[in-house]
Amino acid sequence: MRRFADVTGAVWWRSIHNFLTNPAFFLPSIIFPLFFFTAFAGGLSSVGDVPGFDFPAGYTAFQFCFVLLQASAFGGVFTGFGIASDFESGFARRMMLAAPNRLAILAGYLLVALTRAAIVITVLTVVALIAGMEVTGGPLDLFGMLLLAAILSLTATLFAAGVAFRTRTIQAGPAMQMPVFLVLFLAPVYVPVELLSGWVEAVAQVNPVTPLIEAARGLISGDAIDGLLAYGIGAGLLVVFAAWAVSGLRRAEAAGG
Amino acid sequence: MSTSHRDNGIEVEGLVREFKKGPRAVDGIDFAVAPGEIYGFLGPNGAGKSTTVLMLTTLLPPTAGTARVAGHDIVAGAAEVRASIGVALQDAALDPLLTGSEHMRLQTALQGVPKADRKRRGMELIERVGLADAADRKVGGYSGGMKRRLDLALALVHGPRLLFLDEPTTGLDPSSRSDLWDEVARLAREDGTTVFLTTQYLEEADVLADRVGIIDAGRIVAEGTPEALKAQIGRPALEIVPADIAQRDAAAEVLARFGEAAPAPPNAAAVRLTGGNDALAEVVRSLDAEGVRIADFQLHAPSLDDVFLAKTGKKLGGEDETGEHAAVAETPPAGPAGEREPVGSGSPR
């Protein structure tokens, strides 16, 4: 167990060290969510005035929840880029040669994604509060919202890791990013699902991310949520994509790293 | 081959690696490396050297066969194998964004070196490979030689009993190569570390290795000490460059009296002397008697190049000895085709 923690910690330390000491990695991770938040919550704020849009915490909080989950998920995708890059450069072999149990490497990358998400969420929250975001949910609600962000971050990381382990090249970046991008933007981004119509509404209704986004919005405003549905789907996504990532890791091992 | 438990050695039996829709990269090899030995694994590009290293270091599962490294099976005891070995692969996998000392910090953590010892161990090795002055510089700015030395230091952080070096000096300048040789030799001599070294450089194997295995097309075609392998070739080769190219055939006819013809550049003739060096004076007298004027001549003692050519029919650069390039190659002439085993015929042991 100590060796598992050693490897996980080492993988985490290297990625976070590089993330924090290289503006080329750090700044885009911060700027993009802030840009989305500003564009959505600021530029589209009048969407909150449309008839039927009833969100007690206001449009800024409404959009904050989406950007929070989006940033968490994209942090996972970017972590997948790092995994693919490590395989392409051969650095992954260094880790695979040292790890008694190679699941520790995957665990390290998951920890990286969570840390990145935590950093981005902190900055985003500070900016949102300065911008006048209202939070009407209680501390437990906010914890629940952050838990949803963590689940989505881990899910996206596991998905991207599965792709990275299978392809072992950074050229697979679009294959990691595009599905996550689509599933997020085919959820109710700008208005509640009840105000959507046509095919967008149909897709949003079956989109597994929709209940997570709606739950996060309910939590920040202190509304009742369908927790069983949201966390149940979250747990299901984690299980499915954990299996995807672990089987990908086994493939990478069989291919020689 | 003995199957006895060796804590510090390597035992390989019938090891095979087959890639999908491809040839057998490694085709049933057997060999053993004794504890504390430096074993040179020679072969041209694509011969199966690196695939063998990947299997022995547990990075690639074998298709068939077994191997024990440091006393552990490479499949059933893969984690134990990894804990016992240090590995520097062909391309030094370093993070250009980390400094040398940060690499040491990372590797000591990956290898589970106790926290209290990590910094001291890292600095000790950085100094040992001569990188103390560059320890705080990002590796992206290191030269090829510095990267190789750092890679070697990283492979040693956990005090491995067995070291795998996959073409450690490829692309290095002569000075860096020599420094690395010294360090590898020191590791084996002073620390008793077993070293498995793959290389394309025959000189490297000659200088460093206690024993050499030659792999070609996935099979080991020769194995032994460098001296024993060279002794198999036995006789020296004499190469004559006539002053007049028109006398090349006449020179070859004279040389044919003293042994078997050996490959030579187009402007020269060569023979592997049946009578050894003693025949040299008589060769010169005969050439003089036939009126062949000599512009240059060279006597080549058998080298590992000759061994390689004799065993594989190829130069280590990959050229066939019958090819034009081989005929003008700077390497010494080697034994005649009759002494060679066909490619992939298996070990002559």
Chai-1 contact restraints between the chains, C-beta under 6 A:
chainA,res_idxA,chainB,res_idxB,connection_type,confidence,min_distance_angstrom,max_distance_angstrom,comment,restraint_id
A,R3,B,G112,contact,1.0,0.0,6.0,A-B,restraint_1
A,D6,B,A109,contact,1.0,0.0,6.0,A-B,restraint_2
A,D6,B,G112,contact,1.0,0.0,6.0,A-B,restraint_3
A,V7,B,L110,contact,1.0,0.0,6.0,A-B,restraint_4
A,A10,B,L106,contact,1.0,0.0,6.0,A-B,restraint_5
A,A10,B,A109,contact,1.0,0.0,6.0,A-B,restraint_6
A,A10,B,L110,contact,1.0,0.0,6.0,A-B,restraint_7
A,R14,B,L106,contact,1.0,0.0,6.0,A-B,restraint_8
A,N18,B,L97,contact,1.0,0.0,6.0,A-B,restraint_9
A,G90,B,D91,contact,1.0,0.0,6.0,A-B,restraint_10
A,G90,B,A93,contact,1.0,0.0,6.0,A-B,restraint_11
A,F91,B,A93,contact,1.0,0.0,6.0,A-B,restraint_12
A,R93,B,A93,contact,1.0,0.0,6.0,A-B,restraint_13
A,R94,B,A93,contact,1.0,0.0,6.0,A-B,restraint_14
A,L97,B,R82,contact,1.0,0.0,6.0,A-B,restraint_15
A,L97,B,V87,contact,1.0,0.0,6.0,A-B,restraint_16
A,A98,B,L110,contact,1.0,0.0,6.0,A-B,restraint_17
A,A98,B,Q111,contact,1.0,0.0,6.0,A-B,restraint_18
A,P100,B,A79,contact,1.0,0.0,6.0,A-B,restraint_19
A,G256,B,L54,contact,1.0,0.0,6.0,A-B,restraint_20
A,G256,B,L59,contact,1.0,0.0,6.0,A-B,restraint_21
A,G256,B,L60,contact,1.0,0.0,6.0,A-B,restraint_22
A,G257,B,L59,contact,1.0,0.0,6.0,A-B,restraint_23
